[in-house]
């Protein structure tokens, strides 16, 4: 049964572990027993991951993480919180090529992530995560997901209120995190209402983002949760697309990015013809680079023009480049400067409105 990381938190590079065969478990244990905080965390990691010649043990892992937490280790605190908040099948700790990874996991095709049935441990874990959410990104995601995947409706509502606040946050990283969490819940929740709400917020959040280079990694990471069961996500998006949501069509196009069946082009064109400016920009870049369609600078220029004239800042900037470099049109420095100025004004307006 494949284990696919949903959220991965990495120990800082300077604290990276050696490969499993090179781990000196005896020395780490000796330092940990002498009170070394980092070694205590490492012992916890070794037990949780079943590495360094140790048999995997949640109990032993938690014991050593607790020791590190008492000395103020925030990374250990985030890991310990995760272990206590979620049922053991819903999280994992591993060591890949010497790097420590930990996170909420998809462990089966049901995509279920569940909070700990032991409510005392659950509350303890949430109490550990809450004080460090401002300092540790992983802790924030674990804390919010600890609310959103809980069996209690009122608790889940608390989680949604935090997601909404993150979406309104001035920090783009916070807004992107809200989008990612929404996608995670939309896919992995066992509660139909939460699943639908998550997908809606994912689509809404991505529709407000204008940089495709930032959109794609978020969406692809959400898709990775499926472990091959991408059709479930597509079915949800197709339902939204049938209701007239062109942003859902854009996401559908992205879901076919690695498949050579024409679906990516089909969904982008469908959304673009209905006036979706982001789809127009994606088509323009697709034709320019020859990714999911044959390279055609003339068609790239046409779609970029439509996006720019529709008010899309990225389209304006792309159109300025077309005129500056002569991509699909004769070079015209005046028009290039005109569209670049409009792009800068539009970007400023977008930033101010946020």
C-alpha angles and dihedrals in degrees: 000000000000120000112209120187113236097182120014124197115189129205110239114276094246088059096047116141123237120244115291094258091052097051113118096209094174093056092046090050091048092053092043092053088049088059103262106156098208092048090051090054090047091053089052090051093048092053094044092048096038091233137138092045093301124127112243110263128171091191095053092041092053091046093058094041089055090056091052092046091054087060093051103263105160095189090053089047092054092048093046091049090052092050092051100040098051133050111258094251090058098062139042143189119206143165115226118182091336095311121118115227129182134171152115109305143208103223102168143017091265087070091214121168111183134184121238114285088211097085094193091057090043092055091045091052093049090049089054094049100043098068093052103042090104092053103038124047093201091053090054093052093045091049096049092043089048086063098039096051096045121118092232115091093210092051091051090053089057088055093051091051089057091048090053091050091050090052089055093046119120090228113089090208090058092050091048089051090053089053092049093048091049090054092047092053092043091058107030104037120110089206112088094209092053092045093054092043092050094052091047092052091045090054093043092048095049091047088063093052116088105187111086090197088064096040098053099056091050093048094043091050089052090049090052089067089075097066088212099328093107093141091075090061092043091052091055092048093045089055090053091045090053087056090057102266104145092182087064087054090054090052090048089054090052091051089063095049093114096042124087099212104104093251094116091057092042094056095041091051092047092053093042093052088054090055103264104154095197089057090051091054091048090052091048092053091042092057092042096053096030093232109141094002134037112279110268119163093188092058090043090055092047094053093042089052092052091049093047094047088049090059103259110149094207089050091051092051091047091049090051088055091049091056093042095051100028096245107169092339140054115278114265117173093189093056090043090055091045094055094041090055090048090049092052091048091049092049091050091050091050091050092048092049091053 
